[in-house]
Amino acid sequence: MPSRGIAAVRYALRGIGFMLAERNCQVLAAATIAALAAGAYFRLSAAEWCAVVLAITAIWVAEGLNTAIERLTDLVSPGYHPLAGRAKDIAAGAVLLAVFGAISIGLIIFGPRLV
């Protein structure tokens, strides 16, 4: 039983490695580092850190799911199909919504400190 858990973690880490090879995730990694550095510089409170970490996590999860959906869609529908395109657009829209939420949180937390 424990070896199954170890294997599951190993597969998940491999998936994170696949994500980090994607261009969008490399940009996301840089933005994550910048947000964490800004949080440290401005000495965020515990509640502010929770909001920032939640926003960062939401974007990473959305981007991971978007990437997985894109890869799976490419596998099952290598040619153009309107439903495949729609699925990809919906997944990308979910990432955009997470980004808008994170920007809102960033403006609320970092905005007053920057003016």
Biopython code that builds the backbone (N, CA, C, O; Angstrom):
import numpy as np
from Bio.PDB.StructureBuilder import StructureBuilder

atoms = [
    (1, "MET", "N", (0.811, -1.196, 0.000)),
    (1, "MET", "CA", (0.000, 0.000, 0.000)),
    (1, "MET", "C", (0.860, 1.269, 0.000)),
    (1, "MET", "O", (0.596, 2.159, -0.809)),
    (2, "PRO", "N", (1.876, 1.400, 0.864)),
    (2, "PRO", "CA", (2.700, 2.614, 0.844)),
    (2, "PRO", "C", (3.410, 2.830, -0.492)),
    (2, "PRO", "O", (3.643, 3.971, -0.891)),
    (3, "SER", "N", (3.753, 1.738, -1.186)),
    (3, "SER", "CA", (4.448, 1.919, -2.463)),
    (3, "SER", "C", (3.527, 2.562, -3.499)),
    (3, "SER", "O", (4.003, 3.267, -4.389)),
    (4, "ARG", "N", (2.227, 2.331, -3.398)),
    (4, "ARG", "CA", (1.276, 2.992, -4.303)),
    (4, "ARG", "C", (1.258, 4.492, -4.054)),
    (4, "ARG", "O", (1.199, 5.289, -4.991)),
    (5, "GLY", "N", (1.309, 4.864, -2.794)),
    (5, "GLY", "CA", (1.338, 6.285, -2.448)),
    (5, "GLY", "C", (2.600, 6.957, -2.948)),
    (5, "GLY", "O", (2.562, 8.076, -3.460)),
    (6, "ILE", "N", (3.711, 6.270, -2.796)),
    (6, "ILE", "CA", (4.988, 6.803, -3.284)),
    (6, "ILE", "C", (4.955, 6.939, -4.797)),
    (6, "ILE", "O", (5.423, 7.937, -5.344)),
    (7, "ALA", "N", (4.405, 5.941, -5.474)),
    (7, "ALA", "CA", (4.301, 6.004, -6.933)),
    (7, "ALA", "C", (3.402, 7.161, -7.355)),
    (7, "ALA", "O", (3.708, 7.855, -8.324)),
    (8, "ALA", "N", (2.298, 7.378, -6.642)),
    (8, "ALA", "CA", (1.387, 8.470, -6.974)),
    (8, "ALA", "C", (2.084, 9.824, -6.844)),
    (8, "ALA", "O", (1.915, 10.701, -7.691)),
    (9, "VAL", "N", (2.862, 9.984, -5.784)),
    (9, "VAL", "CA", (3.606, 11.234, -5.601)),
    (9, "VAL", "C", (4.643, 11.395, -6.708)),
    (9, "VAL", "O", (4.836, 12.493, -7.230)),
    (10, "ARG", "N", (5.302, 10.310, -7.061)),
    (10, "ARG", "CA", (6.304, 10.356, -8.128)),
    (10, "ARG", "C", (5.657, 10.769, -9.457)),
    (10, "ARG", "O", (6.218, 11.585, -10.188)),
    (11, "TYR", "N", (4.490, 10.215, -9.771)),
    (11, "TYR", "CA", (3.789, 10.588, -11.002)),
    (11, "TYR", "C", (3.364, 12.058, -10.967)),
    (11, "TYR", "O", (3.469, 12.765, -11.969)),
    (12, "ALA", "N", (2.889, 12.507, -9.815)),
    (12, "ALA", "CA", (2.473, 13.904, -9.685)),
    (12, "ALA", "C", (3.659, 14.846, -9.865)),
    (12, "ALA", "O", (3.541, 15.878, -10.526)),
    (13, "LEU", "N", (4.795, 14.495, -9.279)),
    (13, "LEU", "CA", (5.996, 15.318, -9.448)),
    (13, "LEU", "C", (6.451, 15.330, -10.901)),
    (13, "LEU", "O", (6.918, 16.351, -11.405)),
    (14, "ARG", "N", (6.313, 14.193, -11.567)),
    (14, "ARG", "CA", (6.647, 14.137, -12.995)),
    (14, "ARG", "C", (5.712, 15.057, -13.781)),
    (14, "ARG", "O", (6.144, 15.730, -14.716)),
    (15, "GLY", "N", (4.439, 15.085, -13.404)),
    (15, "GLY", "CA", (3.483, 15.974, -14.049)),
    (15, "GLY", "C", (3.845, 17.436, -13.847)),
    (15, "GLY", "O", (3.724, 18.241, -14.771)),
    (16, "ILE", "N", (4.286, 17.783, -12.650)),
    (16, "ILE", "CA", (4.736, 19.159, -12.400)),
    (16, "ILE", "C", (5.936, 19.473, -13.281)),
    (16, "ILE", "O", (6.048, 20.579, -13.810)),
    (17, "GLY", "N", (6.827, 18.513, -13.438)),
    (17, "GLY", "CA", (7.972, 18.709, -14.329)),
    (17, "GLY", "C", (7.531, 18.961, -15.766)),
    (17, "GLY", "O", (8.085, 19.825, -16.447)),
    (18, "PHE", "N", (6.522, 18.199, -16.234)),
    (18, "PHE", "CA", (5.990, 18.428, -17.580)),
    (18, "PHE", "C", (5.406, 19.835, -17.678)),
    (18, "PHE", "O", (5.602, 20.528, -18.677)),
    (19, "MET", "N", (4.683, 20.253, -16.629)),
    (19, "MET", "CA", (4.106, 21.603, -16.627)),
    (19, "MET", "C", (5.187, 22.665, -16.733)),
    (19, "MET", "O", (5.055, 23.618, -17.501)),
    (20, "LEU", "N", (6.251, 22.503, -15.966)),
    (20, "LEU", "CA", (7.297, 23.522, -15.940)),
    (20, "LEU", "C", (8.041, 23.632, -17.271)),
    (20, "LEU", "O", (8.722, 24.626, -17.524)),
    (21, "ALA", "N", (7.912, 22.620, -18.112)),
    (21, "ALA", "CA", (8.536, 22.683, -19.435)),
    (21, "ALA", "C", (7.709, 23.535, -20.404)),
    (21, "ALA", "O", (8.193, 23.908, -21.472)),
    (22, "GLU", "N", (6.471, 23.839, -20.034)),
    (22, "GLU", "CA", (5.591, 24.643, -20.887)),
    (22, "GLU", "C", (5.938, 26.125, -20.746)),
    (22, "GLU", "O", (6.264, 26.594, -19.656)),
    (23, "ARG", "N", (5.865, 26.849, -21.849)),
    (23, "ARG", "CA", (6.206, 28.284, -21.866)),
    (23, "ARG", "C", (5.328, 29.086, -20.895)),
    (23, "ARG", "O", (5.838, 29.912, -20.138)),
    (24, "ASN", "N", (4.016, 28.844, -20.915)),
    (24, "ASN", "CA", (3.120, 29.585, -20.020)),
    (24, "ASN", "C", (3.483, 29.370, -18.560)),
    (24, "ASN", "O", (3.392, 30.293, -17.751)),
    (25, "CYS", "N", (3.893, 28.161, -18.224)),
    (25, "CYS", "CA", (4.240, 27.859, -16.835)),
    (25, "CYS", "C", (5.573, 28.475, -16.442)),
    (25, "CYS", "O", (5.787, 28.779, -15.269)),
    (26, "GLN", "N", (6.463, 28.665, -17.391)),
    (26, "GLN", "CA", (7.723, 29.344, -17.096)),
    (26, "GLN", "C", (7.456, 30.812, -16.768)),
    (26, "GLN", "O", (8.067, 31.372, -15.858)),
    (27, "VAL", "N", (6.541, 31.430, -17.513)),
    (27, "VAL", "CA", (6.144, 32.809, -17.213)),
    (27, "VAL", "C", (5.446, 32.851, -15.857)),
    (27, "VAL", "O", (5.687, 33.757, -15.060)),
    (28, "LEU", "N", (4.585, 31.877, -15.598)),
    (28, "LEU", "CA", (3.888, 31.792, -14.324)),
    (28, "LEU", "C", (4.866, 31.606, -13.164)),
    (28, "LEU", "O", (4.666, 32.171, -12.089)),
    (29, "ALA", "N", (5.912, 30.826, -13.372)),
    (29, "ALA", "CA", (6.918, 30.632, -12.324)),
    (29, "ALA", "C", (7.618, 31.950, -11.996)),
    (29, "ALA", "O", (7.860, 32.251, -10.827)),
    (30, "ALA", "N", (7.941, 32.729, -13.015)),
    (30, "ALA", "CA", (8.576, 34.030, -12.792)),
    (30, "ALA", "C", (7.634, 34.966, -12.036)),
    (30, "ALA", "O", (8.062, 35.678, -11.128)),
    (31, "ALA", "N", (6.354, 34.965, -12.409)),
    (31, "ALA", "CA", (5.373, 35.810, -11.718)),
    (31, "ALA", "C", (5.196, 35.357, -10.268)),
    (31, "ALA", "O", (5.027, 36.187, -9.375)),
    (32, "THR", "N", (5.235, 34.058, -10.037)),
    (32, "THR", "CA", (5.121, 33.519, -8.680)),
    (32, "THR", "C", (6.283, 33.993, -7.818)),
    (32, "THR", "O", (6.093, 34.432, -6.684)),
    (33, "ILE", "N", (7.476, 33.899, -8.366)),
    (33, "ILE", "CA", (8.663, 34.349, -7.627)),
    (33, "ILE", "C", (8.568, 35.841, -7.324)),
    (33, "ILE", "O", (8.901, 36.274, -6.221)),
    (34, "ALA", "N", (8.113, 36.628, -8.302)),
    (34, "ALA", "CA", (7.970, 38.075, -8.097)),
    (34, "ALA", "C", (6.946, 38.374, -7.003)),
    (34, "ALA", "O", (7.177, 39.240, -6.160)),
    (35, "ALA", "N", (5.821, 37.667, -7.010)),
    (35, "ALA", "CA", (4.789, 37.900, -5.998)),
    (35, "ALA", "C", (5.290, 37.511, -4.608)),
    (35, "ALA", "O", (5.038, 38.219, -3.632)),
    (36, "LEU", "N", (5.995, 36.396, -4.522)),
    (36, "LEU", "CA", (6.530, 35.972, -3.223)),
    (36, "LEU", "C", (7.596, 36.943, -2.720)),
    (36, "LEU", "O", (7.658, 37.244, -1.528)),
    (37, "ALA", "N", (8.426, 37.428, -3.628)),
    (37, "ALA", "CA", (9.451, 38.405, -3.245)),
    (37, "ALA", "C", (8.805, 39.708, -2.780)),
    (37, "ALA", "O", (9.242, 40.302, -1.795)),
    (38, "ALA", "N", (7.771, 40.150, -3.484)),
    (38, "ALA", "CA", (7.068, 41.371, -3.079)),
    (38, "ALA", "C", (6.421, 41.185, -1.715)),
    (38, "ALA", "O", (6.444, 42.089, -0.881)),
    (39, "GLY", "N", (5.844, 40.006, -1.491)),
    (39, "GLY", "CA", (5.244, 39.728, -0.188)),
    (39, "GLY", "C", (6.260, 39.783, 0.929)),
    (39, "GLY", "O", (5.976, 40.310, 2.005)),
    (40, "ALA", "N", (7.446, 39.241, 0.685)),
    (40, "ALA", "CA", (8.503, 39.277, 1.697)),
    (40, "ALA", "C", (8.986, 40.716, 1.910)),
    (40, "ALA", "O", (9.206, 41.146, 3.042)),
    (41, "TYR", "N", (9.146, 41.447, 0.812)),
    (41, "TYR", "CA", (9.627, 42.829, 0.905)),
    (41, "TYR", "C", (8.661, 43.696, 1.714)),
    (41, "TYR", "O", (9.082, 44.494, 2.551)),
    (42, "PHE", "N", (7.364, 43.532, 1.454)),
    (42, "PHE", "CA", (6.366, 44.352, 2.137)),
    (42, "PHE", "C", (5.911, 43.763, 3.465)),
    (42, "PHE", "O", (5.041, 44.328, 4.126)),
    (43, "ARG", "N", (6.483, 42.645, 3.858)),
    (43, "ARG", "CA", (6.188, 42.015, 5.147)),
    (43, "ARG", "C", (4.676, 41.849, 5.354)),
    (43, "ARG", "O", (4.079, 42.435, 6.257)),
    (44, "LEU", "N", (4.096, 41.038, 4.490)),
    (44, "LEU", "CA", (2.656, 40.818, 4.550)),
    (44, "LEU", "C", (2.247, 40.157, 5.862)),
    (44, "LEU", "O", (3.017, 39.415, 6.472)),
    (45, "SER", "N", (1.033, 40.442, 6.275)),
    (45, "SER", "CA", (0.472, 39.777, 7.451)),
    (45, "SER", "C", (0.124, 38.338, 7.077)),
    (45, "SER", "O", (0.149, 37.967, 5.903)),
    (46, "ALA", "N", (-0.199, 37.541, 8.082)),
    (46, "ALA", "CA", (-0.555, 36.140, 7.823)),
    (46, "ALA", "C", (-1.783, 36.045, 6.916)),
    (46, "ALA", "O", (-1.820, 35.214, 6.008)),
    (47, "ALA", "N", (-2.775, 36.882, 7.156)),
    (47, "ALA", "CA", (-3.984, 36.855, 6.321)),
    (47, "ALA", "C", (-3.659, 37.263, 4.882)),
    (47, "ALA", "O", (-4.186, 36.677, 3.936)),
    (48, "GLU", "N", (-2.807, 38.248, 4.718)),
    (48, "GLU", "CA", (-2.420, 38.673, 3.370)),
    (48, "GLU", "C", (-1.650, 37.565, 2.661)),
    (48, "GLU", "O", (-1.862, 37.325, 1.472)),
    (49, "TRP", "N", (-0.760, 36.892, 3.380)),
    (49, "TRP", "CA", (-0.028, 35.766, 2.793)),
    (49, "TRP", "C", (-0.994, 34.674, 2.350)),
    (49, "TRP", "O", (-0.827, 34.086, 1.282)),
    (50, "CYS", "N", (-1.998, 34.406, 3.168)),
    (50, "CYS", "CA", (-2.978, 33.375, 2.797)),
    (50, "CYS", "C", (-3.659, 33.737, 1.491)),
    (50, "CYS", "O", (-3.834, 32.873, 0.632)),
    (51, "ALA", "N", (-4.051, 35.003, 1.319)),
    (51, "ALA", "CA", (-4.710, 35.433, 0.094)),
    (51, "ALA", "C", (-3.774, 35.318, -1.105)),
    (51, "ALA", "O", (-4.182, 34.863, -2.174)),
    (52, "VAL", "N", (-2.526, 35.728, -0.929)),
    (52, "VAL", "CA", (-1.555, 35.667, -2.028)),
    (52, "VAL", "C", (-1.275, 34.214, -2.416)),
    (52, "VAL", "O", (-1.267, 33.875, -3.599)),
    (53, "VAL", "N", (-1.049, 33.368, -1.428)),
    (53, "VAL", "CA", (-0.774, 31.952, -1.711)),
    (53, "VAL", "C", (-1.984, 31.293, -2.370)),
    (53, "VAL", "O", (-1.824, 30.500, -3.298)),
    (54, "LEU", "N", (-3.184, 31.609, -1.907)),
    (54, "LEU", "CA", (-4.389, 31.052, -2.518)),
    (54, "LEU", "C", (-4.526, 31.503, -3.977)),
    (54, "LEU", "O", (-4.880, 30.705, -4.845)),
    (55, "ALA", "N", (-4.246, 32.773, -4.242)),
    (55, "ALA", "CA", (-4.324, 33.289, -5.613)),
    (55, "ALA", "C", (-3.295, 32.608, -6.513)),
    (55, "ALA", "O", (-3.613, 32.216, -7.636)),
    (56, "ILE", "N", (-2.078, 32.469, -6.027)),
    (56, "ILE", "CA", (-1.018, 31.809, -6.801)),
    (56, "ILE", "C", (-1.400, 30.356, -7.074)),
    (56, "ILE", "O", (-1.259, 29.867, -8.195)),
    (57, "THR", "N", (-1.880, 29.676, -6.043)),
    (57, "THR", "CA", (-2.264, 28.273, -6.188)),
    (57, "THR", "C", (-3.407, 28.114, -7.186)),
    (57, "THR", "O", (-3.396, 27.186, -7.994)),
    (58, "ALA", "N", (-4.386, 29.002, -7.138)),
    (58, "ALA", "CA", (-5.519, 28.926, -8.063)),
    (58, "ALA", "C", (-5.052, 29.031, -9.515)),
    (58, "ALA", "O", (-5.538, 28.310, -10.387)),
    (59, "ILE", "N", (-4.117, 29.923, -9.762)),
    (59, "ILE", "CA", (-3.620, 30.069, -11.135)),
    (59, "ILE", "C", (-2.842, 28.825, -11.554)),
    (59, "ILE", "O", (-3.015, 28.342, -12.673)),
    (60, "TRP", "N", (-1.997, 28.302, -10.685)),
    (60, "TRP", "CA", (-1.228, 27.096, -11.018)),
    (60, "TRP", "C", (-2.150, 25.908, -11.293)),
    (60, "TRP", "O", (-1.930, 25.149, -12.237)),
    (61, "VAL", "N", (-3.185, 25.752, -10.461)),
    (61, "VAL", "CA", (-4.118, 24.642, -10.663)),
    (61, "VAL", "C", (-4.864, 24.821, -11.982)),
    (61, "VAL", "O", (-4.989, 23.876, -12.760)),
    (62, "ALA", "N", (-5.359, 26.034, -12.233)),
    (62, "ALA", "CA", (-6.084, 26.288, -13.481)),
    (62, "ALA", "C", (-5.185, 26.050, -14.690)),
    (62, "ALA", "O", (-5.616, 25.455, -15.677)),
    (63, "GLU", "N", (-3.953, 26.507, -14.617)),
    (63, "GLU", "CA", (-3.032, 26.319, -15.743)),
    (63, "GLU", "C", (-2.690, 24.852, -15.934)),
    (63, "GLU", "O", (-2.576, 24.386, -17.068)),
    (64, "GLY", "N", (-2.526, 24.119, -14.847)),
    (64, "GLY", "CA", (-2.249, 22.684, -14.960)),
    (64, "GLY", "C", (-3.405, 21.940, -15.607)),
    (64, "GLY", "O", (-3.198, 21.106, -16.488)),
    (65, "LEU", "N", (-4.616, 22.241, -15.171)),
    (65, "LEU", "CA", (-5.792, 21.603, -15.771)),
    (65, "LEU", "C", (-5.951, 22.018, -17.233)),
    (65, "LEU", "O", (-6.299, 21.194, -18.078)),
    (66, "ASN", "N", (-5.699, 23.286, -17.530)),
    (66, "ASN", "CA", (-5.774, 23.758, -18.913)),
    (66, "ASN", "C", (-4.778, 23.008, -19.794)),
    (66, "ASN", "O", (-5.122, 22.573, -20.893)),
    (67, "THR", "N", (-3.566, 22.859, -19.323)),
    (67, "THR", "CA", (-2.538, 22.160, -20.090)),
    (67, "THR", "C", (-2.921, 20.702, -20.298)),
    (67, "THR", "O", (-2.749, 20.164, -21.392)),
    (68, "ALA", "N", (-3.439, 20.062, -19.254)),
    (68, "ALA", "CA", (-3.853, 18.664, -19.379)),
    (68, "ALA", "C", (-4.996, 18.521, -20.380)),
    (68, "ALA", "O", (-4.994, 17.605, -21.203)),
    (69, "ILE", "N", (-5.963, 19.420, -20.308)),
    (69, "ILE", "CA", (-7.083, 19.367, -21.253)),
    (69, "ILE", "C", (-6.600, 19.593, -22.679)),
    (69, "ILE", "O", (-7.058, 18.918, -23.601)),
    (70, "GLU", "N", (-5.686, 20.530, -22.870)),
    (70, "GLU", "CA", (-5.148, 20.769, -24.216)),
    (70, "GLU", "C", (-4.439, 19.531, -24.758)),
    (70, "GLU", "O", (-4.647, 19.154, -25.912)),
    (71, "ARG", "N", (-3.610, 18.901, -23.941)),
    (71, "ARG", "CA", (-2.872, 17.723, -24.398)),
    (71, "ARG", "C", (-3.836, 16.571, -24.717)),
    (71, "ARG", "O", (-3.700, 15.907, -25.744)),
    (72, "LEU", "N", (-4.790, 16.347, -23.842)),
    (72, "LEU", "CA", (-5.751, 15.269, -24.060)),
    (72, "LEU", "C", (-6.605, 15.536, -25.302)),
    (72, "LEU", "O", (-6.892, 14.622, -26.075)),
    (73, "THR", "N", (-7.003, 16.782, -25.482)),
    (73, "THR", "CA", (-7.791, 17.147, -26.658)),
    (73, "THR", "C", (-6.982, 16.935, -27.929)),
    (73, "THR", "O", (-7.510, 16.442, -28.926)),
    (74, "ASP", "N", (-5.710, 17.302, -27.902)),
    (74, "ASP", "CA", (-4.846, 17.075, -29.073)),
    (74, "ASP", "C", (-4.724, 15.589, -29.388)),
    (74, "ASP", "O", (-4.633, 15.207, -30.554)),
    (75, "LEU", "N", (-4.721, 14.755, -28.359)),
    (75, "LEU", "CA", (-4.611, 13.310, -28.549)),
    (75, "LEU", "C", (-5.866, 12.740, -29.205)),
    (75, "LEU", "O", (-5.779, 11.990, -30.178)),
    (76, "VAL", "N", (-7.015, 13.096, -28.675)),
    (76, "VAL", "CA", (-8.254, 12.482, -29.161)),
    (76, "VAL", "C", (-8.817, 13.167, -30.400)),
    (76, "VAL", "O", (-9.654, 12.596, -31.099)),
    (77, "SER", "N", (-8.360, 14.394, -30.676)),
    (77, "SER", "CA", (-8.858, 15.119, -31.843)),
    (77, "SER", "C", (-7.701, 15.836, -32.520)),
    (77, "SER", "O", (-7.598, 17.059, -32.437)),
    (78, "PRO", "N", (-6.816, 15.078, -33.200)),
    (78, "PRO", "CA", (-5.639, 15.703, -33.804)),
    (78, "PRO", "C", (-5.994, 16.713, -34.902)),
    (78, "PRO", "O", (-5.272, 17.689, -35.102)),
    (79, "GLY", "N", (-7.079, 16.485, -35.596)),
    (79, "GLY", "CA", (-7.541, 17.451, -36.588)),
    (79, "GLY", "C", (-8.445, 18.461, -35.913)),
    (79, "GLY", "O", (-8.818, 18.300, -34.751)),
    (80, "TYR", "N", (-8.795, 19.506, -36.653)),
    (80, "TYR", "CA", (-9.673, 20.519, -36.073)),
    (80, "TYR", "C", (-11.085, 19.970, -35.913)),
    (80, "TYR", "O", (-11.646, 19.352, -36.818)),
    (81, "HIS", "N", (-11.632, 20.218, -34.734)),
    (81, "HIS", "CA", (-13.037, 19.917, -34.481)),
    (81, "HIS", "C", (-13.575, 21.049, -33.612)),
    (81, "HIS", "O", (-12.936, 21.432, -32.632)),
    (82, "PRO", "N", (-14.747, 21.589, -33.962)),
    (82, "PRO", "CA", (-15.253, 22.729, -33.204)),
    (82, "PRO", "C", (-15.438, 22.453, -31.712)),
    (82, "PRO", "O", (-15.215, 23.348, -30.897)),
    (83, "LEU", "N", (-15.839, 21.245, -31.336)),
    (83, "LEU", "CA", (-15.997, 20.934, -29.913)),
    (83, "LEU", "C", (-14.647, 20.873, -29.201)),
    (83, "LEU", "O", (-14.532, 21.272, -28.042)),
    (84, "ALA", "N", (-13.635, 20.377, -29.893)),
    (84, "ALA", "CA", (-12.291, 20.351, -29.301)),
    (84, "ALA", "C", (-11.806, 21.776, -29.075)),
    (84, "ALA", "O", (-11.241, 22.096, -28.029)),
    (85, "GLY", "N", (-12.032, 22.622, -30.064)),
    (85, "GLY", "CA", (-11.649, 24.029, -29.922)),
    (85, "GLY", "C", (-12.390, 24.700, -28.782)),
    (85, "GLY", "O", (-11.813, 25.490, -28.035)),
    (86, "ARG", "N", (-13.668, 24.385, -28.653)),
    (86, "ARG", "CA", (-14.467, 24.962, -27.573)),
    (86, "ARG", "C", (-13.951, 24.509, -26.208)),
    (86, "ARG", "O", (-13.859, 25.314, -25.281)),
    (87, "ALA", "N", (-13.615, 23.223, -26.080)),
    (87, "ALA", "CA", (-13.075, 22.711, -24.812)),
    (87, "ALA", "C", (-11.786, 23.441, -24.439)),
    (87, "ALA", "O", (-11.589, 23.818, -23.284)),
    (88, "LYS", "N", (-10.917, 23.634, -25.421)),
    (88, "LYS", "CA", (-9.664, 24.350, -25.152)),
    (88, "LYS", "C", (-9.928, 25.794, -24.748)),
    (88, "LYS", "O", (-9.282, 26.315, -23.839)),
    (89, "ASP", "N", (-10.876, 26.440, -25.419)),
    (89, "ASP", "CA", (-11.197, 27.829, -25.098)),
    (89, "ASP", "C", (-11.782, 27.956, -23.693)),
    (89, "ASP", "O", (-11.460, 28.896, -22.965)),
    (90, "ILE", "N", (-12.626, 27.029, -23.321)),
    (90, "ILE", "CA", (-13.215, 27.056, -21.970)),
    (90, "ILE", "C", (-12.121, 26.892, -20.920)),
    (90, "ILE", "O", (-12.113, 27.606, -19.917)),
    (91, "ALA", "N", (-11.199, 25.957, -21.143)),
    (91, "ALA", "CA", (-10.107, 25.743, -20.186)),
    (91, "ALA", "C", (-9.224, 26.990, -20.091)),
    (91, "ALA", "O", (-8.810, 27.380, -18.999)),
    (92, "ALA", "N", (-8.939, 27.609, -21.229)),
    (92, "ALA", "CA", (-8.136, 28.836, -21.216)),
    (92, "ALA", "C", (-8.897, 29.959, -20.514)),
    (92, "ALA", "O", (-8.295, 30.781, -19.823)),
    (93, "GLY", "N", (-10.215, 29.997, -20.690)),
    (93, "GLY", "CA", (-11.018, 31.001, -20.002)),
    (93, "GLY", "C", (-10.969, 30.836, -18.493)),
    (93, "GLY", "O", (-10.977, 31.825, -17.759)),
    (94, "ALA", "N", (-10.918, 29.601, -18.025)),
    (94, "ALA", "CA", (-10.811, 29.349, -16.588)),
    (94, "ALA", "C", (-9.494, 29.904, -16.043)),
    (94, "ALA", "O", (-9.458, 30.460, -14.945)),
    (95, "VAL", "N", (-8.425, 29.753, -16.806)),
    (95, "VAL", "CA", (-7.135, 30.319, -16.390)),
    (95, "VAL", "C", (-7.243, 31.835, -16.317)),
    (95, "VAL", "O", (-6.774, 32.452, -15.360)),
    (96, "LEU", "N", (-7.863, 32.435, -17.333)),
    (96, "LEU", "CA", (-8.011, 33.886, -17.359)),
    (96, "LEU", "C", (-8.815, 34.383, -16.153)),
    (96, "LEU", "O", (-8.475, 35.409, -15.565)),
    (97, "LEU", "N", (-9.863, 33.671, -15.788)),
    (97, "LEU", "CA", (-10.636, 34.049, -14.599)),
    (97, "LEU", "C", (-9.775, 33.991, -13.335)),
    (97, "LEU", "O", (-9.858, 34.875, -12.483)),
    (98, "ALA", "N", (-8.954, 32.954, -13.218)),
    (98, "ALA", "CA", (-8.051, 32.844, -12.063)),
    (98, "ALA", "C", (-7.050, 33.995, -12.049)),
    (98, "ALA", "O", (-6.730, 34.535, -10.990)),
    (99, "VAL", "N", (-6.561, 34.366, -13.225)),
    (99, "VAL", "CA", (-5.616, 35.496, -13.321)),
    (99, "VAL", "C", (-6.295, 36.787, -12.887)),
    (99, "VAL", "O", (-5.717, 37.567, -12.130)),
    (100, "PHE", "N", (-7.534, 37.022, -13.364)),
    (100, "PHE", "CA", (-8.253, 38.227, -12.952)),
    (100, "PHE", "C", (-8.451, 38.264, -11.442)),
    (100, "PHE", "O", (-8.310, 39.318, -10.821)),
    (101, "GLY", "N", (-8.777, 37.125, -10.852)),
    (101, "GLY", "CA", (-8.922, 37.062, -9.402)),
    (101, "GLY", "C", (-7.616, 37.371, -8.690)),
    (101, "GLY", "O", (-7.601, 38.096, -7.696)),
    (102, "ALA", "N", (-6.524, 36.821, -9.199)),
    (102, "ALA", "CA", (-5.216, 37.059, -8.575)),
    (102, "ALA", "C", (-4.794, 38.519, -8.715)),
    (102, "ALA", "O", (-4.223, 39.096, -7.789)),
    (103, "ILE", "N", (-5.075, 39.110, -9.866)),
    (103, "ILE", "CA", (-4.760, 40.534, -10.054)),
    (103, "ILE", "C", (-5.559, 41.378, -9.069)),
    (103, "ILE", "O", (-5.034, 42.328, -8.488)),
    (104, "SER", "N", (-6.820, 41.030, -8.884)),
    (104, "SER", "CA", (-7.652, 41.770, -7.922)),
    (104, "SER", "C", (-7.071, 41.677, -6.516)),
    (104, "SER", "O", (-6.964, 42.678, -5.808)),
    (105, "ILE", "N", (-6.700, 40.478, -6.127)),
    (105, "ILE", "CA", (-6.090, 40.293, -4.808)),
    (105, "ILE", "C", (-4.783, 41.076, -4.707)),
    (105, "ILE", "O", (-4.512, 41.715, -3.690)),
    (106, "GLY", "N", (-3.975, 41.024, -5.768)),
    (106, "GLY", "CA", (-2.715, 41.765, -5.775)),
    (106, "GLY", "C", (-2.926, 43.268, -5.640)),
    (106, "GLY", "O", (-2.195, 43.940, -4.913)),
    (107, "LEU", "N", (-3.922, 43.789, -6.339)),
    (107, "LEU", "CA", (-4.205, 45.230, -6.247)),
    (107, "LEU", "C", (-4.665, 45.613, -4.840)),
    (107, "LEU", "O", (-4.277, 46.657, -4.315)),
    (108, "ILE", "N", (-5.486, 44.769, -4.240)),
    (108, "ILE", "CA", (-5.966, 45.062, -2.895)),
    (108, "ILE", "C", (-4.832, 45.019, -1.872)),
    (108, "ILE", "O", (-4.771, 45.854, -0.969)),
    (109, "ILE", "N", (-3.945, 44.051, -2.017)),
    (109, "ILE", "CA", (-2.872, 43.883, -1.020)),
    (109, "ILE", "C", (-1.677, 44.778, -1.309)),
    (109, "ILE", "O", (-1.166, 45.441, -0.407)),
    (110, "PHE", "N", (-1.230, 44.801, -2.555)),
    (110, "PHE", "CA", (-0.002, 45.540, -2.881)),
    (110, "PHE", "C", (-0.257, 46.970, -3.319)),
    (110, "PHE", "O", (0.623, 47.822, -3.191)),
    (111, "GLY", "N", (-1.444, 47.246, -3.834)),
    (111, "GLY", "CA", (-1.748, 48.584, -4.347)),
    (111, "GLY", "C", (-1.469, 49.705, -3.359)),
    (111, "GLY", "O", (-0.737, 50.638, -3.689)),
    (112, "PRO", "N", (-2.032, 49.643, -2.155)),
    (112, "PRO", "CA", (-1.793, 50.730, -1.196)),
    (112, "PRO", "C", (-0.321, 50.879, -0.816)),
    (112, "PRO", "O", (0.112, 51.974, -0.460)),
    (113, "ARG", "N", (0.429, 49.828, -0.885)),
    (113, "ARG", "CA", (1.853, 49.895, -0.522)),
    (113, "ARG", "C", (2.693, 50.518, -1.642)),
    (113, "ARG", "O", (3.807, 50.984, -1.405)),
    (114, "LEU", "N", (2.152, 50.522, -2.850)),
    (114, "LEU", "CA", (2.901, 51.044, -4.001)),
    (114, "LEU", "C", (2.618, 52.516, -4.259)),
    (114, "LEU", "O", (3.332, 53.167, -5.022)),
    (115, "VAL", "N", (1.575, 53.040, -3.622)),
    (115, "VAL", "CA", (1.262, 54.471, -3.838)),
    (115, "VAL", "C", (1.682, 55.330, -2.700)),
    (115, "VAL", "O", (1.485, 56.544, -2.737)),
]
sb = StructureBuilder()
sb.init_structure("model")
sb.init_model(0)
sb.init_chain("A")
sb.init_seg("    ")
for serial, (resi, resn, name, xyz) in enumerate(atoms, 1):
    if name == "N":
        sb.init_residue(resn, " ", resi, " ")
    sb.init_atom(name, np.array(xyz, "f"), 0.0, 1.0, " ", f" {name:<3s}", serial, name[0])
structure = sb.get_structure()
